[in-house]
Amino acid sequence: MELDLGERLQDLRESKNMSREDLAKKMNVSKETVYKWENSECYPNSQNLLRLSEIYETTVVKLIKVNFLTSQMEETIDKRGENISNILFYIGMAIIFFGFFLDLLFGLSIFFVILNILGTLIVCFPKKLKKHIFHIIIGFKKSFNSQ
């Protein structure tokens, strides 16, 4: 489980064996402000984030990326997953109709049945399964591009 910014700030302070009061003195803020940061009641401004990164010997990006970048990635994956869901729906419908036309034109009932089942499965995939398919496609694309 990933930590939010407040939990991360608290863990970093505790790893430096500092009290809230010690950190507040170094930061020139009240210990109540440090408490609010660590409990996600408010967040440090950019100057305070820079100072915290110096005290904790890390970068500002590493301080904030834990929850910000993760949520951005999830949002992007959700949008792309929704697009893939729409595409899969149309592909499934096309397969069903293709099977129907094969049966009408050539009397190939077995192809109609097989393609109808396949198309129906694609159209009716549960949303989570479609997300897994999306991740597989993205993984394949990354491995193909790296070669």
C-alpha positions as CSV (number, residue, x, y, z in Angstrom):
1,M,0.0,0.0,0.0
2,E,1.3,3.4,-0.9
3,L,1.5,6.2,1.6
4,D,0.0,9.6,1.0
5,L,2.1,12.7,1.4
6,G,1.2,13.2,5.1
7,E,2.1,9.7,6.0
8,R,5.3,9.9,4.0
9,L,6.3,13.1,5.8
10,Q,5.7,11.5,9.2
11,D,7.7,8.4,8.3
12,L,10.6,10.6,7.1
13,R,10.5,12.7,10.2
14,E,10.5,9.6,12.4
15,S,13.3,8.0,10.4
16,K,15.4,11.1,11.3
17,N,14.5,10.6,15.0
18,M,13.0,14.1,15.1
19,S,10.0,15.2,17.1
20,R,7.3,17.5,15.5
21,E,8.7,20.3,17.6
22,D,12.2,19.7,16.3
23,L,11.0,19.8,12.7
24,A,8.9,22.9,13.4
25,K,11.9,24.8,14.7
26,K,14.0,23.8,11.6
27,M,11.2,24.8,9.3
28,N,10.3,28.0,11.2
29,V,6.6,26.9,11.5
30,S,4.5,25.8,14.4
31,K,4.3,22.2,15.5
32,E,0.6,22.3,14.8
33,T,1.4,23.0,11.2
34,V,3.7,20.0,11.1
35,Y,0.8,18.0,12.6
36,K,-1.6,19.2,9.9
37,W,0.9,18.3,7.1
38,E,1.4,14.8,8.5
39,N,-2.4,14.2,8.9
40,S,-3.1,15.6,5.4
41,E,-5.2,18.4,6.8
42,C,-3.2,20.8,4.7
43,Y,0.0,20.6,2.6
44,P,3.3,22.4,2.6
45,N,3.8,25.1,0.1
46,S,6.6,24.9,-2.5
47,Q,9.1,26.7,-0.3
48,N,8.4,24.3,2.6
49,L,8.6,21.3,0.3
50,L,12.0,22.4,-0.8
51,R,13.1,22.9,2.8
52,L,11.7,19.5,3.8
53,S,13.5,17.8,0.9
54,E,16.8,19.3,2.2
55,I,16.1,18.2,5.8
56,Y,15.1,14.7,4.7
57,E,17.9,14.5,2.1
58,T,15.6,13.7,-0.8
59,T,14.1,15.5,-3.7
60,V,10.8,17.3,-3.9
61,V,9.7,15.0,-6.6
62,K,10.3,11.9,-4.4
63,L,8.3,13.6,-1.6
64,I,5.2,14.3,-3.7
65,K,5.3,11.7,-6.4
66,V,4.1,8.9,-4.2
67,N,0.5,10.0,-4.4
68,F,0.4,12.5,-7.2
69,L,2.0,10.5,-10.0
70,T,0.3,7.3,-8.9
71,S,-3.1,8.9,-9.2
72,Q,-2.2,10.5,-12.5
73,M,-1.1,7.1,-13.9
74,E,-4.3,5.4,-12.7
75,E,-6.4,8.2,-14.2
76,T,-4.6,7.7,-17.6
77,I,-5.0,4.0,-17.4
78,D,-8.7,4.4,-16.7
79,K,-9.2,6.6,-19.7
80,R,-7.2,4.3,-22.0
81,G,-9.0,1.3,-20.6
82,E,-12.4,2.9,-21.3
83,N,-11.2,3.5,-24.9
84,I,-10.1,-0.1,-25.2
85,S,-13.5,-1.2,-23.8
86,N,-15.3,0.7,-26.6
87,I,-13.0,-0.7,-29.3
88,L,-13.5,-4.2,-27.9
89,F,-17.3,-3.8,-28.0
90,Y,-17.2,-2.8,-31.7
91,I,-14.8,-5.6,-32.5
92,G,-17.1,-8.1,-30.8
93,M,-20.1,-6.8,-32.7
94,A,-18.2,-7.0,-36.0
95,I,-17.2,-10.6,-35.3
96,I,-20.9,-11.5,-34.5
97,F,-22.1,-9.9,-37.7
98,F,-19.3,-11.5,-39.8
99,G,-20.4,-14.9,-38.5
100,F,-24.0,-14.1,-39.4
101,F,-23.1,-13.1,-42.9
102,L,-20.9,-16.3,-43.4
103,D,-23.9,-18.3,-42.4
104,L,-26.3,-16.4,-44.7
105,L,-23.9,-16.4,-47.7
106,F,-22.3,-19.8,-47.5
107,G,-24.5,-21.7,-45.1
108,L,-21.5,-22.2,-42.7
109,S,-23.5,-22.6,-39.5
110,I,-20.5,-23.8,-37.5
111,F,-18.6,-20.6,-38.2
112,F,-21.7,-18.6,-37.2
113,V,-21.9,-20.4,-33.9
114,I,-18.2,-20.1,-33.1
115,L,-17.9,-16.5,-34.2
116,N,-21.1,-15.6,-32.3
117,I,-19.7,-17.1,-29.1
118,L,-16.4,-15.4,-29.6
119,G,-18.0,-12.0,-30.4
120,T,-20.3,-12.3,-27.4
121,L,-17.5,-13.0,-25.0
122,I,-15.6,-10.0,-26.3
123,V,-18.6,-7.7,-26.0
124,C,-19.5,-9.0,-22.5
125,F,-16.0,-9.1,-21.0
126,P,-16.1,-7.8,-17.4
127,K,-14.5,-4.3,-17.1
128,K,-11.6,-5.6,-14.9
129,L,-10.7,-8.2,-17.6
130,K,-10.7,-5.5,-20.2
131,K,-8.2,-3.6,-18.0
132,H,-6.0,-6.7,-17.8
133,I,-6.1,-6.9,-21.6
134,F,-5.2,-3.2,-21.8
135,H,-2.2,-3.8,-19.5
136,I,-1.1,-6.8,-21.6
137,I,-1.3,-4.7,-24.8
138,I,0.7,-1.9,-23.2
139,G,3.3,-4.3,-21.9
140,F,3.6,-5.9,-25.4
141,K,3.9,-2.5,-27.0
142,K,6.7,-1.4,-24.6
143,S,8.6,-4.6,-25.1
144,F,8.2,-4.3,-28.9
145,N,9.4,-0.7,-28.8
146,S,12.4,-1.5,-26.7
147,Q,13.7,-4.0,-29.2
